[in-house]
Structure formats: structure tokens, C-alpha cells
């Protein structure tokens, strides 16, 4: 089901509805997708013209994000992907690698789907095949045979180190696509090989509380954000001693400037030089490396009145979604932290965000489409025009 706001072919950005300054962005909700009526939207991702939405009932739906008319067709004719035999719990994160879709679930598992016969113009013709559930049966069997592979997950209970034992809260892919990083409320960070879905490494008790977010910079540094109010930075080892001990990654920094739990992370700038972190107190911290190589806070974005639940970088704009039911757009610059716009319309907390730069009809403005998913079971599509 898709609901359109009343508008002409070209959205009418009236001064009553939007920021009045000519130097400010103009924005409008151009469509509302009511795609998971019995459950809330828990994750979003874009891949070209394809928009994937995940919900807390374990369902992933596909939409064509190219035009609103095609979106309407996708809502009735598009493929529906579910967890194993209809299970899986909330879809916490979605990432795409070539013809594979990885979905992270509340039931502690990561599922892999093969995208077959991908024809961009024909959303209804897409087919999906379940390839694997991670950890795979062979990986679980191999690790369970040896006592040394057992780790204590809670008092008097053990499991093999390849298992997540709580919701998988986030996924990230390495730049070359060979590695998948997963984080969980079980406080672990795991590294998987994307060719055979084998778990290569796991950090038990990587944090002191649930890990809620993971982000990966272009240079390979891994950032994890936790309810323990800390961000940790991990790096692939080049030290020969660590490599011999099969320690492929090491902890290299701990960032402790937040005064509340961290729910979201995003990177922007050249080679991911700026790190943005959203906290339960409604603040967003901006981090950058100083001349000595240390990661320090260079700014704080305030405006949300409740927890920041999600962050996404779209070109040169930082988007933040909050429990206060709003989306805010910010300049992505270590020298300018101003709020460009506030998008209002959701009836519940905003849980996930994604977006894309769009071709503009005017040379003196930049155009964006921002997609926001909320606990109101809706995905809103926003058009944002930013004067050059």
C-alpha cells in the first residue's frame, strides 16, 4: 500500500510548510509506504533502484525506488522474503554484496539470500533463494567438537564462539566485500568470510553492554558503539606476532565522551574522516583525528529531544532519526554543524534511515531522496532540495 500526499507532478514547497529562507533546503514528504501494517519498520537499505525494508515480524520487502509509480506496483507485485521457514524475528540490519543480501535478525542469526534474475525495470520478476544461515551447520559442527571452542555466554552456560546468543544488531561489509562484520546485544563483534560464510574471528565481551551499531571506514578501521557509552575502534593486524597468534584484528582505541548509551554510528568526509555517533540523550557527537592521530570530539549536534536511534550519510548530508518522531538533516563538515532541516510526519519513533543523491533539474541546487522507517509501520519518502 502506498499513500501519496496531494501534490502536482512537481512538489509545491510552500513557505508555510518549510523553512522560509531561500538559502535553506526545501523539503516535502512525497509518499508514505505502508508496507508492514502489523509491525514496525526496523531496517532499510538502498541498492541502485532497489529499496529493501525489514520489519520486526521477520519480513523483508523489495520496492523499486526509481519512481513513485513503480513503488506502487512493487507494493502489490514485489517479492516478499522471510526468515527461515517464516521465522527470524525482527530484521535488525540489511546489507547487499553483489547478488547477495545479508539480513541480521532478532533470533541471533544472519541469513544470506541469493538475488536471481535481477532486472532493474521489473521488480515483480525478482526471485530470491535462501543460501545459508550463519553460523552454518558445518561451522557449528566443527567448532562444537572441540572444548576449546566453547565460551561462557552467561553463568553456567556455554556455546561455541561462532554463535551469536542475542539479537544481531548491525552488519557492515569490508571495502573489498570479502569480510562481513556483525555486532550483537551479546556484546560480541564477529568477522565472517563472505565466500563460504565461515566465522573467522570473534571478540567475546568486546563491550561491557549491548553493542548497537557498527561502522567501517575506507581504511578498514571498525567502529562499534554500545550501551556502555563507549565507541571502540578495531583494526586489522599487521603485527607479525599477532598474526602468528591468529589475532587478525586488535582493539586500537576507546572513545568515552558520550554520557549515555550509543545507538547509531555513521562515517562521512574524505575516506570516512568524520565519525558521527548518536546517543540516548539526544546528542550527536562528531569525531575527527587530530594531528597526533588521536580521535577527538570536534563538535556536538543538538536538537533532538529524545534518543537518536539511527544515522545515515547521504552524499554531504548527515540524517538522524529519533524517538522524538523527527528526522533532522545536518551539514557534514567538521567546520559547520548546522541543522539544515527537520522532517516531521512520523507518528512514532524513527528507527532507520537511508537515502540517495538525485539528479536535479536546476544547476544551482542539489536534490536528495531520504527514506525513513518508523515504529508507526510506515516508510516516508522525502524530497529535499538544497540550494548550492
Secondary structure as UniProt FT lines:
FT   STRAND          2..3
FT   TURN            15..17
FT   TURN            22..23
FT   STRAND          26..33
FT   TURN            37..38
FT   STRAND          41..47
FT   TURN            48..49
FT   STRAND          50..55
FT   TURN            56..57
FT   STRAND          59..64
FT   HELIX           68..77
FT   STRAND          80..82
FT   HELIX           84..86
FT   STRAND          91..97
FT   TURN            98..99
FT   STRAND          100..105
FT   TURN            106..107
FT   STRAND          110..116
FT   TURN            120..121
FT   HELIX           123..125
FT   STRAND          127..134
FT   HELIX           137..144
FT   HELIX           147..149
FT   STRAND          150..154
FT   TURN            155..156
FT   STRAND          157..160
FT   TURN            161..162
FT   STRAND          168..173
FT   TURN            175..176
FT   STRAND          179..184
FT   TURN            185..186
FT   STRAND          189..193
FT   TURN            194..196
FT   STRAND          199..203
FT   TURN            204..205
FT   STRAND          211..216
FT   TURN            218..219
FT   STRAND          222..226
FT   TURN            227..228
FT   STRAND          231..236
FT   HELIX           240..244
FT   TURN            245..246
FT   STRAND          249..255
FT   STRAND          262..268
FT   HELIX           270..272
FT   STRAND          274..279
FT   TURN            280..281
FT   STRAND          284..289
FT   TURN            291..292
FT   STRAND          295..301
FT   STRAND          308..314
FT   TURN            315..316
FT   STRAND          317..322
FT   TURN            323..324
FT   STRAND          326..331
FT   TURN            334..335
FT   STRAND          339..344
FT   STRAND          350..358
FT   TURN            363..364
FT   STRAND          365..374
FT   TURN            375..376
FT   STRAND          379..387
//
